Amino acid sequence: TMIMDQAVAGHPVEITRRGRESAVIISKTSYEAYKKAEYDVAYYKISVSKENSEA
């Protein structure tokens, strides 16, 4: 639960396997913000590409 508490508090928790980075646990809020930013970038790239093809 300590890992979950840290993630929910806004602190990403890195999980390693055999000393190698394997995963990061983040809060649902952080994940949703990441996905929104990812979507916004994709939308921007599509709109810029469309504008350039119309020019």
C-alpha distance matrix in Angstrom:
0.0 3.8 5.3 5.0 6.1 8.6 9.8 10.4 12.1 14.4 13.6 13.9 12.0 14.6 14.1 17.1 19.0 21.7 21.7 22.3 20.4 19.1 16.8 15.1 12.1 13.2 12.9 15.2 17.6 18.0 18.6 21.1 22.8 23.1 24.6 27.0 28.1 28.7 30.7 32.6 33.7 34.8 36.8 38.3 39.4 41.0 42.8 44.1 45.3 47.0 48.7 49.9 51.3 53.2 54.8
3.8 0.0 3.8 5.4 5.0 6.2 8.6 9.9 10.5 12.7 11.3 12.0 10.1 12.9 13.0 16.0 18.4 20.8 20.2 21.0 19.1 18.5 16.3 14.3 11.7 12.7 12.9 15.9 17.7 17.5 18.7 21.5 22.5 22.7 24.8 27.0 27.7 28.5 30.8 32.4 33.2 34.7 36.7 38.0 39.1 40.9 42.6 43.7 45.0 46.9 48.4 49.5 51.1 53.0 54.3
5.3 3.8 0.0 3.8 5.4 5.2 6.3 8.7 9.9 11.1 9.3 9.0 6.7 9.5 9.7 13.0 15.6 18.4 17.7 18.0 15.8 15.0 12.6 10.5 8.0 9.5 10.4 13.5 15.6 14.9 15.7 18.8 19.9 19.6 21.7 24.2 24.7 25.2 27.7 29.4 30.0 31.4 33.6 34.8 35.7 37.6 39.5 40.4 41.6 43.6 45.2 46.1 47.7 49.8 51.1
5.0 5.4 3.8 0.0 3.8 5.4 5.1 6.0 8.4 10.0 9.5 9.6 8.6 11.7 12.1 15.7 18.2 21.3 20.8 20.7 18.1 16.7 13.7 11.4 8.0 8.3 8.0 10.6 12.8 12.9 13.7 16.4 17.9 18.1 19.8 22.1 23.1 23.8 25.9 27.7 28.7 30.0 31.9 33.3 34.5 36.2 37.9 39.1 40.4 42.1 43.7 45.0 46.5 48.3 49.8
6.1 5.0 5.4 3.8 0.0 3.8 5.5 5.2 6.1 8.8 8.8 10.3 9.9 13.5 14.6 18.2 20.9 23.8 22.9 23.0 20.4 19.6 16.6 13.8 10.6 10.1 9.1 12.1 13.3 13.6 15.3 17.6 18.6 19.4 21.4 23.2 24.1 25.3 27.4 28.8 29.9 31.6 33.3 34.5 35.9 37.7 39.2 40.3 41.9 43.6 44.9 46.3 48.0 49.7 51.0
8.6 6.2 5.2 5.4 3.8 0.0 3.8 5.5 5.1 6.6 5.3 7.2 7.1 10.8 12.7 16.1 19.3 22.0 20.6 20.6 17.9 17.7 14.8 11.7 9.1 8.5 8.6 12.2 13.0 12.3 14.3 17.0 17.4 17.7 20.3 22.1 22.4 23.7 26.2 27.3 28.1 30.0 31.9 32.8 34.1 36.2 37.6 38.5 40.1 42.0 43.2 44.3 46.2 48.0 49.1
9.8 8.6 6.3 5.1 5.5 3.8 0.0 3.8 5.3 5.2 4.9 5.3 6.3 9.9 11.8 15.6 18.7 21.8 20.6 19.9 16.8 16.0 12.7 9.3 6.3 4.9 5.0 8.7 9.8 8.9 10.6 13.4 14.0 14.3 16.6 18.6 19.1 20.2 22.6 23.9 24.7 26.5 28.4 29.4 30.7 32.7 34.2 35.2 36.7 38.6 39.9 41.1 42.8 44.6 45.9
10.4 9.9 8.7 6.0 5.2 5.5 3.8 0.0 3.8 5.3 7.2 8.6 10.1 13.7 15.5 19.2 22.2 25.4 24.3 23.6 20.5 19.5 16.0 12.7 9.4 7.1 4.7 7.6 8.2 8.7 10.8 12.7 13.5 14.7 16.8 18.3 19.3 20.8 22.7 23.9 25.3 27.0 28.4 29.7 31.3 33.1 34.3 35.6 37.3 38.9 40.1 41.6 43.4 44.9 46.2
12.1 10.5 9.9 8.4 6.1 5.1 5.3 3.8 0.0 3.8 5.8 8.8 10.6 14.4 16.7 20.3 23.6 26.5 24.9 24.5 21.4 21.1 17.8 14.2 11.5 9.1 7.6 10.7 10.1 10.1 13.0 14.8 14.7 16.1 18.7 19.7 20.2 22.1 24.3 24.9 26.2 28.4 29.7 30.5 32.3 34.4 35.3 36.3 38.3 40.0 40.9 42.4 44.4 45.9 46.9
14.4 12.7 11.1 10.0 8.8 6.6 5.2 5.3 3.8 0.0 3.8 6.4 9.4 12.8 15.6 19.1 22.6 25.5 23.7 22.7 19.4 19.3 15.9 12.2 10.1 7.1 6.4 9.6 8.6 7.3 10.5 12.6 11.9 12.8 15.9 16.9 16.9 18.9 21.2 21.8 22.7 25.1 26.6 27.2 28.9 31.1 32.1 32.9 34.9 36.7 37.6 38.9 41.0 42.5 43.5
13.6 11.3 9.3 9.5 8.8 5.3 4.9 7.2 5.8 3.8 0.0 3.8 6.3 9.6 12.7 16.0 19.6 22.3 20.3 19.6 16.4 16.7 13.8 10.1 8.7 7.0 8.1 11.8 11.5 9.5 12.0 14.9 14.2 14.2 17.4 19.0 18.5 20.0 22.8 23.5 23.9 26.2 28.2 28.6 29.9 32.3 33.6 34.1 35.9 38.0 39.0 39.9 42.1 43.9 44.7
13.9 12.0 9.0 9.6 10.3 7.2 5.3 8.6 8.8 6.4 3.8 0.0 3.8 6.5 9.7 13.0 16.5 19.4 17.5 16.4 13.0 13.1 10.1 6.4 5.7 4.9 7.7 11.1 11.6 9.0 10.4 13.8 13.5 12.6 15.6 17.8 17.2 18.0 21.0 22.2 22.2 24.2 26.5 27.1 28.0 30.4 32.0 32.5 33.9 36.2 37.4 38.2 40.1 42.2 43.1
12.0 10.1 6.7 8.6 9.9 7.1 6.3 10.1 10.6 9.4 6.3 3.8 0.0 3.8 6.4 9.8 13.3 16.2 14.5 13.9 10.9 10.9 8.4 5.5 5.1 6.7 9.6 13.0 14.4 12.1 12.9 16.5 16.8 15.6 18.1 20.8 20.4 20.7 23.7 25.2 25.1 26.7 29.3 30.1 30.7 33.0 34.9 35.4 36.5 38.9 40.3 40.9 42.7 44.9 46.0
14.6 12.9 9.5 11.7 13.5 10.8 9.9 13.7 14.4 12.8 9.6 6.5 3.8 0.0 3.8 6.5 10.2 12.9 11.1 10.1 7.1 7.6 5.9 4.4 6.5 9.0 12.5 15.5 17.1 14.4 14.5 18.3 18.5 16.6 18.9 21.9 21.2 20.9 24.2 25.8 25.2 26.6 29.5 30.2 30.3 32.7 34.9 35.2 36.0 38.6 40.1 40.4 42.1 44.6 45.6
14.1 13.0 9.7 12.1 14.6 12.7 11.8 15.5 16.7 15.6 12.7 9.7 6.4 3.8 0.0 3.8 6.9 10.1 9.2 8.6 6.3 5.8 5.1 5.8 7.5 11.0 14.3 16.9 19.1 16.9 16.3 20.1 20.9 18.9 20.7 24.0 23.6 22.9 26.0 28.0 27.4 28.4 31.4 32.4 32.3 34.4 36.9 37.3 37.8 40.4 42.2 42.4 43.8 46.4 47.6
17.1 16.0 13.0 15.7 18.2 16.1 15.6 19.2 20.3 19.1 16.0 13.0 9.8 6.5 3.8 0.0 3.8 6.4 5.6 5.2 4.5 5.0 6.8 8.8 11.1 14.6 18.0 20.5 22.7 20.2 19.5 23.3 24.0 21.6 23.3 26.7 26.0 25.0 28.2 30.3 29.3 30.1 33.4 34.3 33.8 35.9 38.6 38.8 39.0 41.8 43.6 43.6 44.9 47.7 48.8
19.0 18.4 15.6 18.2 20.9 19.3 18.7 22.2 23.6 22.6 19.6 16.5 13.3 10.2 6.9 3.8 0.0 3.8 5.4 5.3 6.5 6.0 8.8 11.7 13.9 17.5 20.8 22.9 25.5 23.2 22.1 25.8 26.8 24.2 25.6 29.1 28.6 27.2 30.3 32.6 31.5 31.9 35.3 36.4 35.6 37.6 40.5 40.7 40.7 43.4 45.5 45.3 46.3 49.3 50.5
21.7 20.8 18.4 21.3 23.8 22.0 21.8 25.4 26.5 25.5 22.3 19.4 16.2 12.9 10.1 6.4 3.8 0.0 3.8 5.6 8.5 9.1 12.3 15.0 17.4 20.9 24.3 26.6 29.0 26.6 25.6 29.3 30.1 27.5 29.0 32.5 31.8 30.3 33.5 35.7 34.4 34.9 38.3 39.2 38.3 40.4 43.3 43.3 43.2 46.0 48.1 47.6 48.7 51.8 52.9
21.7 20.2 17.7 20.8 22.9 20.6 20.6 24.3 24.9 23.7 20.3 17.5 14.5 11.1 9.2 5.6 5.4 3.8 0.0 3.8 6.7 8.9 11.8 13.9 16.6 19.8 23.3 25.9 27.9 25.2 24.6 28.4 28.8 26.2 28.0 31.3 30.3 29.0 32.5 34.3 32.9 33.7 37.2 37.8 36.9 39.3 42.1 41.8 41.9 44.9 46.7 46.2 47.6 50.6 51.4
22.3 21.0 18.0 20.7 23.0 20.6 19.9 23.6 24.5 22.7 19.6 16.4 13.9 10.1 8.6 5.2 5.3 5.6 3.8 0.0 3.8 6.1 9.5 12.0 15.1 18.3 21.9 24.2 26.2 23.3 22.4 26.1 26.4 23.5 25.2 28.5 27.3 25.9 29.3 31.2 29.6 30.3 33.8 34.4 33.4 35.8 38.6 38.3 38.3 41.3 43.1 42.6 43.9 46.9 47.8
20.4 19.1 15.8 18.1 20.4 17.9 16.8 20.5 21.4 19.4 16.4 13.0 10.9 7.1 6.3 4.5 6.5 8.5 6.7 3.8 0.0 3.8 6.2 8.4 11.8 14.7 18.5 20.7 22.5 19.5 18.6 22.3 22.6 19.7 21.5 24.8 23.7 22.3 25.7 27.7 26.2 27.0 30.5 31.1 30.3 32.7 35.4 35.3 35.4 38.3 40.1 39.8 41.2 44.1 45.0
19.1 18.5 15.0 16.7 19.6 17.7 16.0 19.5 21.1 19.3 16.7 13.1 10.9 7.6 5.8 5.0 6.0 9.1 8.9 6.1 3.8 0.0 3.8 7.3 10.3 13.5 17.1 18.8 21.1 18.5 17.1 20.7 21.5 18.7 19.9 23.5 22.8 21.2 24.4 26.7 25.5 25.9 29.3 30.4 29.7 31.7 34.5 34.8 34.8 37.4 39.5 39.4 40.5 43.4 44.6
16.8 16.3 12.6 13.7 16.6 14.8 12.7 16.0 17.8 15.9 13.8 10.1 8.4 5.9 5.1 6.8 8.8 12.3 11.8 9.5 6.2 3.8 0.0 3.8 6.7 9.8 13.3 15.0 17.4 14.9 13.4 17.1 18.0 15.4 16.8 20.3 19.9 18.6 21.7 24.0 23.3 23.8 27.0 28.2 27.9 29.8 32.5 33.0 33.2 35.7 37.7 38.0 39.1 41.8 43.1
15.1 14.3 10.5 11.4 13.8 11.7 9.3 12.7 14.2 12.2 10.1 6.4 5.5 4.4 5.8 8.8 11.7 15.0 13.9 12.0 8.4 7.3 3.8 0.0 3.8 6.4 10.1 12.3 14.2 11.6 10.8 14.6 15.2 13.0 14.9 18.2 17.8 17.2 20.3 22.2 21.8 22.9 25.8 26.8 27.0 29.0 31.4 31.9 32.6 35.0 36.8 37.2 38.7 41.1 42.4
12.1 11.7 8.0 8.0 10.6 9.1 6.3 9.4 11.5 10.1 8.7 5.7 5.1 6.5 7.5 11.1 13.9 17.4 16.6 15.1 11.8 10.3 6.7 3.8 0.0 3.8 7.0 9.4 11.7 9.8 9.3 13.0 14.1 12.8 14.6 17.6 17.9 17.7 20.4 22.4 22.6 23.7 26.2 27.6 28.1 30.0 32.1 33.0 33.9 36.0 37.8 38.6 40.0 42.2 43.6
13.2 12.7 9.5 8.3 10.1 8.5 4.9 7.1 9.1 7.1 7.0 4.9 6.7 9.0 11.0 14.6 17.5 20.9 19.8 18.3 14.7 13.5 9.8 6.4 3.8 0.0 3.8 6.6 8.2 6.2 6.5 10.0 10.8 10.2 12.3 14.8 15.3 15.8 18.3 19.9 20.6 22.0 24.1 25.4 26.4 28.2 30.0 31.0 32.3 34.2 35.7 36.8 38.4 40.4 41.7
12.9 12.9 10.4 8.0 9.1 8.6 5.0 4.7 7.6 6.4 8.1 7.7 9.6 12.5 14.3 18.0 20.8 24.3 23.3 21.9 18.5 17.1 13.3 10.1 7.0 3.8 0.0 3.8 5.3 5.2 6.2 8.6 9.9 10.6 12.4 14.3 15.4 16.4 18.4 19.9 21.2 22.6 24.3 25.7 27.2 28.7 30.2 31.6 33.0 34.6 36.1 37.5 39.1 40.7 42.2
15.2 15.9 13.5 10.6 12.1 12.2 8.7 7.6 10.7 9.6 11.8 11.1 13.0 15.5 16.9 20.5 22.9 26.6 25.9 24.2 20.7 18.8 15.0 12.3 9.4 6.6 3.8 0.0 3.8 5.4 4.9 6.1 8.5 9.7 10.4 12.1 14.1 15.0 16.3 18.1 19.9 20.9 22.2 24.0 25.6 26.8 28.2 30.0 31.4 32.6 34.3 36.0 37.3 38.8 40.5
17.6 17.7 15.6 12.8 13.3 13.0 9.8 8.2 10.1 8.6 11.5 11.6 14.4 17.1 19.1 22.7 25.5 29.0 27.9 26.2 22.5 21.1 17.4 14.2 11.7 8.2 5.3 3.8 0.0 3.8 5.4 5.2 6.2 8.6 9.9 10.6 12.4 14.2 15.3 16.4 18.4 20.0 20.9 22.4 24.4 25.8 26.7 28.4 30.2 31.4 32.7 34.5 36.1 37.4 38.9
18.0 17.5 14.9 12.9 13.6 12.3 8.9 8.7 10.1 7.3 9.5 9.0 12.1 14.4 16.9 20.2 23.2 26.6 25.2 23.3 19.5 18.5 14.9 11.6 9.8 6.2 5.2 5.4 3.8 0.0 3.8 5.5 5.1 6.2 8.7 9.9 10.5 12.2 14.2 15.2 16.5 18.4 19.8 20.9 22.6 24.4 25.6 26.8 28.6 30.2 31.4 32.9 34.7 36.2 37.5
18.6 18.7 15.7 13.7 15.3 14.3 10.6 10.8 13.0 10.5 12.0 10.4 12.9 14.5 16.3 19.5 22.1 25.6 24.6 22.4 18.6 17.1 13.4 10.8 9.3 6.5 6.2 4.9 5.4 3.8 0.0 3.8 5.4 5.0 6.2 8.6 9.8 10.4 12.2 14.1 15.3 16.5 18.2 19.8 21.2 22.6 24.2 25.7 27.0 28.5 30.2 31.6 33.0 34.7 36.3
21.1 21.5 18.8 16.4 17.6 17.0 13.4 12.7 14.8 12.6 14.9 13.8 16.5 18.3 20.1 23.3 25.8 29.3 28.4 26.1 22.3 20.7 17.1 14.6 13.0 10.0 8.6 6.1 5.2 5.5 3.8 0.0 3.8 5.4 5.1 6.1 8.6 9.7 10.4 12.1 14.2 15.2 16.2 18.1 19.9 21.0 22.2 24.1 25.6 26.7 28.3 30.1 31.5 32.8 34.6
22.8 22.5 19.9 17.9 18.6 17.4 14.0 13.5 14.7 11.9 14.2 13.5 16.8 18.5 20.9 24.0 26.8 30.1 28.8 26.4 22.6 21.5 18.0 15.2 14.1 10.8 9.9 8.5 6.2 5.1 5.4 3.8 0.0 3.8 5.5 5.1 6.2 8.5 9.8 10.4 12.3 14.2 15.1 16.3 18.4 19.9 20.8 22.3 24.2 25.5 26.6 28.4 30.2 31.4 32.8
23.1 22.7 19.6 18.1 19.4 17.7 14.3 14.7 16.1 12.8 14.2 12.6 15.6 16.6 18.9 21.6 24.2 27.5 26.2 23.5 19.7 18.7 15.4 13.0 12.8 10.2 10.6 9.7 8.6 6.2 5.0 5.4 3.8 0.0 3.8 5.4 5.1 6.1 8.6 9.8 10.6 12.3 14.2 15.3 16.6 18.5 19.9 21.1 22.6 24.3 25.7 27.0 28.7 30.4 31.7
24.6 24.8 21.7 19.8 21.4 20.3 16.6 16.8 18.7 15.9 17.4 15.6 18.1 18.9 20.7 23.3 25.6 29.0 28.0 25.2 21.5 19.9 16.8 14.9 14.6 12.3 12.4 10.4 9.9 8.7 6.2 5.1 5.5 3.8 0.0 3.8 5.4 4.9 6.1 8.5 9.9 10.5 12.1 14.1 15.4 16.5 18.2 19.9 21.0 22.4 24.2 25.7 27.0 28.6 30.4
27.0 27.0 24.2 22.1 23.2 22.1 18.6 18.3 19.7 16.9 19.0 17.8 20.8 21.9 24.0 26.7 29.1 32.5 31.3 28.5 24.8 23.5 20.3 18.2 17.6 14.8 14.3 12.1 10.6 9.9 8.6 6.1 5.1 5.4 3.8 0.0 3.8 5.4 5.0 6.0 8.6 9.8 10.3 12.1 14.2 15.2 16.2 18.1 19.8 20.8 22.2 24.1 25.6 26.8 28.5
28.1 27.7 24.7 23.1 24.1 22.4 19.1 19.3 20.2 16.9 18.5 17.2 20.4 21.2 23.6 26.0 28.6 31.8 30.3 27.3 23.7 22.8 19.9 17.8 17.9 15.3 15.4 14.1 12.4 10.5 9.8 8.6 6.2 5.1 5.4 3.8 0.0 3.8 5.4 5.0 6.2 8.6 9.7 10.4 12.3 14.2 15.2 16.3 18.2 19.8 20.9 22.3 24.2 25.7 26.9
28.7 28.5 25.2 23.8 25.3 23.7 20.2 20.8 22.1 18.9 20.0 18.0 20.7 20.9 22.9 25.0 27.2 30.3 29.0 25.9 22.3 21.2 18.6 17.2 17.7 15.8 16.4 15.0 14.2 12.2 10.4 9.7 8.5 6.1 4.9 5.4 3.8 0.0 3.8 5.5 5.3 6.3 8.7 10.0 10.8 12.5 14.4 15.5 16.6 18.5 20.1 21.3 22.7 24.6 26.1
30.7 30.8 27.7 25.9 27.4 26.2 22.6 22.7 24.3 21.2 22.8 21.0 23.7 24.2 26.0 28.2 30.3 33.5 32.5 29.3 25.7 24.4 21.7 20.3 20.4 18.3 18.4 16.3 15.3 14.2 12.2 10.4 9.8 8.6 6.1 5.0 5.4 3.8 0.0 3.8 5.5 5.1 6.1 8.5 9.9 10.6 12.2 14.2 15.3 16.4 18.2 19.9 21.1 22.6 24.4
32.6 32.4 29.4 27.7 28.8 27.3 23.9 23.9 24.9 21.8 23.5 22.2 25.2 25.8 28.0 30.3 32.6 35.7 34.3 31.2 27.7 26.7 24.0 22.2 22.4 19.9 19.9 18.1 16.4 15.2 14.1 12.1 10.4 9.8 8.5 6.0 5.0 5.5 3.8 0.0 3.8 5.5 5.1 6.1 8.6 9.9 10.4 12.1 14.1 15.2 16.3 18.2 19.9 21.0 22.5
33.7 33.2 30.0 28.7 29.9 28.1 24.7 25.3 26.2 22.7 23.9 22.2 25.1 25.2 27.4 29.3 31.5 34.4 32.9 29.6 26.2 25.5 23.3 21.8 22.6 20.6 21.2 19.9 18.4 16.5 15.3 14.2 12.3 10.6 9.9 8.6 6.2 5.3 5.5 3.8 0.0 3.8 5.4 5.0 6.2 8.6 9.9 10.5 12.1 14.1 15.2 16.4 18.3 20.0 21.2
34.8 34.7 31.4 30.0 31.6 30.0 26.5 27.0 28.4 25.1 26.2 24.2 26.7 26.6 28.4 30.1 31.9 34.9 33.7 30.3 27.0 25.9 23.8 22.9 23.7 22.0 22.6 20.9 20.0 18.4 16.5 15.2 14.2 12.3 10.5 9.8 8.6 6.3 5.1 5.5 3.8 0.0 3.8 5.4 5.2 6.3 8.7 10.0 10.6 12.3 14.3 15.4 16.6 18.5 20.2
36.8 36.7 33.6 31.9 33.3 31.9 28.4 28.4 29.7 26.6 28.2 26.5 29.3 29.5 31.4 33.4 35.3 38.3 37.2 33.8 30.5 29.3 27.0 25.8 26.2 24.1 24.3 22.2 20.9 19.8 18.2 16.2 15.1 14.2 12.1 10.3 9.7 8.7 6.1 5.1 5.4 3.8 0.0 3.8 5.5 5.2 6.1 8.6 9.8 10.5 12.2 14.2 15.4 16.6 18.5
38.3 38.0 34.8 33.3 34.5 32.8 29.4 29.7 30.5 27.2 28.6 27.1 30.1 30.2 32.4 34.3 36.4 39.2 37.8 34.4 31.1 30.4 28.2 26.8 27.6 25.4 25.7 24.0 22.4 20.9 19.8 18.1 16.3 15.3 14.1 12.1 10.4 10.0 8.5 6.1 5.0 5.4 3.8 0.0 3.8 5.4 5.1 6.0 8.4 9.8 10.5 12.1 14.1 15.4 16.6
39.4 39.1 35.7 34.5 35.9 34.1 30.7 31.3 32.3 28.9 29.9 28.0 30.7 30.3 32.3 33.8 35.6 38.3 36.9 33.4 30.3 29.7 27.9 27.0 28.1 26.4 27.2 25.6 24.4 22.6 21.2 19.9 18.4 16.6 15.4 14.2 12.3 10.8 9.9 8.6 6.2 5.2 5.5 3.8 0.0 3.8 5.5 5.2 6.0 8.5 9.9 10.5 12.2 14.3 15.5
41.0 40.9 37.6 36.2 37.7 36.2 32.7 33.1 34.4 31.1 32.3 30.4 33.0 32.7 34.4 35.9 37.6 40.4 39.3 35.8 32.7 31.7 29.8 29.0 30.0 28.2 28.7 26.8 25.8 24.4 22.6 21.0 19.9 18.5 16.5 15.2 14.2 12.5 10.6 9.9 8.6 6.3 5.2 5.4 3.8 0.0 3.8 5.5 5.1 6.1 8.6 9.9 10.5 12.3 14.4
42.8 42.6 39.5 37.9 39.2 37.6 34.2 34.3 35.3 32.1 33.6 32.0 34.9 34.9 36.9 38.6 40.5 43.3 42.1 38.6 35.4 34.5 32.5 31.4 32.1 30.0 30.2 28.2 26.7 25.6 24.2 22.2 20.8 19.9 18.2 16.2 15.2 14.4 12.2 10.4 9.9 8.7 6.1 5.1 5.5 3.8 0.0 3.8 5.4 5.0 6.1 8.6 9.9 10.6 12.4
44.1 43.7 40.4 39.1 40.3 38.5 35.2 35.6 36.3 32.9 34.1 32.5 35.4 35.2 37.3 38.8 40.7 43.3 41.8 38.3 35.3 34.8 33.0 31.9 33.0 31.0 31.6 30.0 28.4 26.8 25.7 24.1 22.3 21.1 19.9 18.1 16.3 15.5 14.2 12.1 10.5 10.0 8.6 6.0 5.2 5.5 3.8 0.0 3.8 5.4 5.0 6.1 8.6 9.9 10.7
45.3 45.0 41.6 40.4 41.9 40.1 36.7 37.3 38.3 34.9 35.9 33.9 36.5 36.0 37.8 39.0 40.7 43.2 41.9 38.3 35.4 34.8 33.2 32.6 33.9 32.3 33.0 31.4 30.2 28.6 27.0 25.6 24.2 22.6 21.0 19.8 18.2 16.6 15.3 14.1 12.1 10.6 9.8 8.4 6.0 5.1 5.4 3.8 0.0 3.8 5.5 5.1 6.2 8.7 10.1
47.0 46.9 43.6 42.1 43.6 42.0 38.6 38.9 40.0 36.7 38.0 36.2 38.9 38.6 40.4 41.8 43.4 46.0 44.9 41.3 38.3 37.4 35.7 35.0 36.0 34.2 34.6 32.6 31.4 30.2 28.5 26.7 25.5 24.3 22.4 20.8 19.8 18.5 16.4 15.2 14.1 12.3 10.5 9.8 8.5 6.1 5.0 5.4 3.8 0.0 3.8 5.5 5.2 6.3 8.8
48.7 48.4 45.2 43.7 44.9 43.2 39.9 40.1 40.9 37.6 39.0 37.4 40.3 40.1 42.2 43.6 45.5 48.1 46.7 43.1 40.1 39.5 37.7 36.8 37.8 35.7 36.1 34.3 32.7 31.4 30.2 28.3 26.6 25.7 24.2 22.2 20.9 20.1 18.2 16.3 15.2 14.3 12.2 10.5 9.9 8.6 6.1 5.0 5.5 3.8 0.0 3.8 5.5 5.2 6.3
49.9 49.5 46.1 45.0 46.3 44.3 41.1 41.6 42.4 38.9 39.9 38.2 40.9 40.4 42.4 43.6 45.3 47.6 46.2 42.6 39.8 39.4 38.0 37.2 38.6 36.8 37.5 36.0 34.5 32.9 31.6 30.1 28.4 27.0 25.7 24.1 22.3 21.3 19.9 18.2 16.4 15.4 14.2 12.1 10.5 9.9 8.6 6.1 5.1 5.5 3.8 0.0 3.8 5.4 5.2
51.3 51.1 47.7 46.5 48.0 46.2 42.8 43.4 44.4 41.0 42.1 40.1 42.7 42.1 43.8 44.9 46.3 48.7 47.6 43.9 41.2 40.5 39.1 38.7 40.0 38.4 39.1 37.3 36.1 34.7 33.0 31.5 30.2 28.7 27.0 25.6 24.2 22.7 21.1 19.9 18.3 16.6 15.4 14.1 12.2 10.5 9.9 8.6 6.2 5.2 5.5 3.8 0.0 3.8 5.5
53.2 53.0 49.8 48.3 49.7 48.0 44.6 44.9 45.9 42.5 43.9 42.2 44.9 44.6 46.4 47.7 49.3 51.8 50.6 46.9 44.1 43.4 41.8 41.1 42.2 40.4 40.7 38.8 37.4 36.2 34.7 32.8 31.4 30.4 28.6 26.8 25.7 24.6 22.6 21.0 20.0 18.5 16.6 15.4 14.3 12.3 10.6 9.9 8.7 6.3 5.2 5.4 3.8 0.0 3.8
54.8 54.3 51.1 49.8 51.0 49.1 45.9 46.2 46.9 43.5 44.7 43.1 46.0 45.6 47.6 48.8 50.5 52.9 51.4 47.8 45.0 44.6 43.1 42.4 43.6 41.7 42.2 40.5 38.9 37.5 36.3 34.6 32.8 31.7 30.4 28.5 26.9 26.1 24.4 22.5 21.2 20.2 18.5 16.6 15.5 14.4 12.4 10.7 10.1 8.8 6.3 5.2 5.5 3.8 0.0
